[in-house]
Every structure is written in C-alpha cells, then in structure tokens.
Amino acid sequence: MPALVVPLRRIIRADLSSIVTPSSLLIGSILAESGVTARHSFDNLKRCIHISQAGKSDRHPLRLNSFELCVAGLAGMTLSPSIRIESLTTSARYAKGAVVIIDVFRAFTTAAIALSNGAAAIVMVDDVTSALILRERGVGKVCIGERRGLKPTGFEFGNSPHEIRNISFSGDIVIQTTSNGTKGIVAARGASCLYAASFVNAAATVRAIQKSGEQEVWLIAAGDGPVRAEEDEICALYLRALLQGRSPDHDTIRSAVGTLSPRLDGQTLSAEDFAACLEVDATPLAIQVEHTEGLLVARGVRAEGKS
C-alpha cells in the first residue's frame, strides 16, 4: 500500500463515529513535522478530521490539499520510536532513553545463556579486580568473563557461550566482566531503560523495549576496543529492523557475519562459540540491567507480543 506524508501541526480532535470518505486516498502513514511517525492502514482509519484554517475549525472529510491536517485519537495508531545507532562503548556515555549495548562475540551471548540456564542475576562490572572482590564478599558465586579473549585467573568460566551451554546455575548470582560489553553497560549512565543484547535475544529485547513505551532508542554496537565490530553493527541493524516491523532472514544474517567478521580465524573465536552466537532469537529472555544497591544487576525478563 502506498504511503502518503502529510503535515501534522496541531492536534484538535477527531470524531470516532465518522468514516473518512474519499476512496481515492490510500493513507499508510502520517508523519509529524517533529519526526514522530504514525502508521495506519486505510481500512482502519475511520475518522472525520477537524481541520483548522484561518482561525476557524470546520468539519470536513479528510482531503489531501493545502489545509493543515490536525489529527488526534487515531484508532490503533502505533508510534515508532526514534532509533539511533552508535558505535563503540564510548558512545554509551551520551545515550538516553532505552539504551541497548550490543556485544555478540561473546559477552551478551554468554550472559543470555547463563540466565537461560537458571542464573538468578548477573552483576556486571568493568574490571577483573572488582569481580573477584564481589565474589569474595559473597555478592555472587561465579565469575565469568575475559581479558584479551582469555579467562582471567581465578574465574570459574571464560567468556564462552559454548563452555557454559550445559552448566546449570540454578539460582546463582553470576559476576561478569568483559573487555567491551560490560564496560558499555557501566558507561550508560543516562539510560532510563538499559538492556544487554546479542543475536540470541534480539527479538526478546525488542519486545521489552516496546513494552517499556520508550520513544527514544539508542543501539550501541560495542565493538572491540577502538575498532568497530562487524557482528555488533549487523546486530544493531537487525534490532532496528525488528523495531520498525521488518523481519530479516536469519540465514542471511549468519552469512553476512560469517563473511565479514575478521574474528572467525579459529583462534580468536572457536567454531562452537561462533555457532552459539549466531543462534538468532534462540532465547525469549531480554537482559534488563538496573541499578541495585550501587551495583549494575542484569536479569532475564520476558515480554509478550510480536517483534
């Protein structure tokens, strides 16, 4: 169905008892000059619009002409959030609204699997020493993470989703620190809602954002230090597509990542971890991170609906 764009300047009111009559109009969307987008099919657009001209309000059927269209109460109207994609964890410092930190290889794939395998929560910190101190204090039982891709001394597990795939955490609190992903979580101080995402929980993350009602979304592709990471950038594009109502092909995503990422060398990332990280939408859990008693605590949340 073709979409027409019309100005939306002032909201007056709409009469729900009338039906828009001109059959020649096919209205797919109404775009506010402020940038807010409303999508609506013609079949469901059953309204009589009050149009203001020269200081008078008169009742007219909807027409596409020079009049300013003043629309309110559109039945079934859904507002698409403003979506911004940024790269590298340093961008998280400026993010606000619903903020998603994306780390596909491997931090938030590992985190999603830990929560799916029964972990009660994950405390995310930005350095190895803090993780070990928190475990010593009894805040958490298990430390997982990496530095330069390797498991830090004293940690129970590295940053490998394959390594923990069959591990039951049965109510344990996990402490996680990684070179990029958890640093982005720590940096996102301006977020009103904060999520950790990868391909395995992308659709779940979108459902959680939609449930939150946030109209500003920042997708932060964590990258690898100062370098953009292809898999995180592609995941950000996938998340945006889902937020905008599209359904990209999963095999195409896997092929793109497999073709573009330089980390698939058999050493930086094992074949098993690669396969685990590319199980698109495998878990129904979004990872929501909240400040709790001075700590950044991530929990798995379920949000019903379509994404």
Sequence and secondary structure as in RCSB ss.txt:
>XXXX:A:sequence
MPALVVPLRRIIRADLSSIVTPSSLLIGSILAESGVTARHSFDNLKRCIHISQAGKSDRHPLRLNSFELCVAGLA
GMTLSPSIRIESLTTSARYAKGAVVIIDVFRAFTTAAIALSNGAAAIVMVDDVTSALILRERGVGKVCIGERRGL
KPTGFEFGNSPHEIRNISFSGDIVIQTTSNGTKGIVAARGASCLYAASFVNAAATVRAIQKSGEQEVWLIAAGDG
PVRAEEDEICALYLRALLQGRSPDHDTIRSAVGTLSPRLDGQTLSAEDFAACLEVDATPLAIQVEHTEGLLVARG
VRAEGKS
>XXXX:A:secstr
       B     EETT     TT    EEE TTS EEE  GGG   EEEEEETTEEEE     SSSBB     T
T EEE EEEEEESGGGGGG  EEEEEE TTTHHHHHHHHHHTT SEEEE SSHHHHHHHHHTTS SEEEE BTTB
  TT SB S TTTTTT   TT EEEEE SSHHHHHHH TTEEEEEEE GGGHHHHHHHHHHHT SEEEEEE  BT
TB  HHHHHHHHHHHHHHTT    HHHHHHHHHHH TT SSSSS HHHHHHHT TT  S EEEEEEETTEEEEEE
E   S  
